[in-house]
Amino acid sequence: MPQEFWQGTNLPKVGGFNRAVVLDAIRANGGVSRVELARRTGLTAQTMSNIVRALIADGLVVEDGHAPSNGGKRRVMLRVVPDAYSSVGLHLDPERITGVLLDLDGRVRLRSRRRVPAGASPEAVVGALARTFHHLVQRSGIDAGRVLGAGLAVPGPLDSTHRRLFKPPNLQGWPEVALADLLEERAGLPVVMDNDATAAAIGERWAGGADRAGSFVYVYIGSGVGIGVVLGDQVYRGISNNAGEVGHVQAAGAGKPCGCGRRGCLEAYCSMRAVVAEWVAGGGSADGPVSQAYQQICRAAADGDGTAAKILRTAASRLGQTLATVVSVLDVDRVVLGGPALRHAGTLIRERVSKVLKTQVWAPHVRPVRVQPALIGEDAGAVGAACLVLDHAYSPRLATLLGE
């Protein structure tokens, strides 16, 4: 598929957008010449020269080596300086908090994990999030002034206007909590909050560079099930910032009860919790937290346990059926599967989802759909959260172009 890139504009009032276009093109390609940049972005040589000069002066970009000679003058290559700035990502899961510190290239420099006690109050969780943030910054040894902020990935639904979690079904007993503001007070730096699946999609786009340019659907499977939608390099959040909640679409009519209070939701069949419940209902044993029990089932399937494999295939089939509708409606040709549920069963789940999509997606001959493993690993929520900060600061966004 041809590489897609943002096109810049030479109008003087959108310099910030053009700067983001250039930086994104340099970062996504891992090194590019000024001539190639001008071709890819559509900017004039003068505009390009001014932007590159400013990026170098700000320490974000450096001249690094030369392109191979094609008979003329060798072109100087431009690269992003990974250590110029960093961001911290925090993922709140019902069972644990995962934190990462990322550089500008989207590479994880440090990781941290800590358990969330069952029934933990919002106040206790905010304290644990703040401690994780400060721990990562202190361990890194970097200048705190080089940390742009913290990203927070959380299960939905969100009230984005007031930066609150709104009674998330996977955090039982939580009221409406202004989690982002509470953490911002403790961290002392800006906090950006988003749905965990949307954050993971942004992380995939940022860390994936050219391999994740264009459009795709990112499927996050963990304690819940959700998708992040990237269309033309822009994440789609919906009017309330809650787009992608496929975990609570009807998958089986008046079927199994879901944590949201309804019945038949996809999450009641495809989440790690649902797989464990199905295993136990069939007489299997499950020790420890849900994530631990789920991994035991995945290992059993890998070791040849037919019952475990059947449960996982059935869950993947349900997921594939819902994704067939999503892909047909959005007209995308890539589905990326990620999250902790893929750790020991990634191949089995991907193969099953791919098989279902081939038979159920509309017009597969017009738009063959590829199912790919995520590039950012099982800590997708935390990596995505850190990328929220980088994306907000440096990616070409429509809000920047519109002056919002």
Beta strands, then each sheet from edge to edge (+ up, - down):
strand 1: 32-33
strand 2: 61-66
strand 3: 76-80
strand 4: 86-92
strand 5: 96-103
strand 6: 108-115
strand 7: 147-154
strand 8: 158-159
strand 9: 164-166
strand 10: 176-177
strand 11: 191-195
strand 12: 216-221
strand 13: 225-231
strand 14: 234-236
strand 15: 334-338
strand 16: 370-373
sheet 1: 1+ 3- 2+
sheet 2: 6+ 5- 4+ 7+ 11+
sheet 3: 8+ 9- 10+
sheet 4: 14+ 13- 12+ 15+ 16+
end
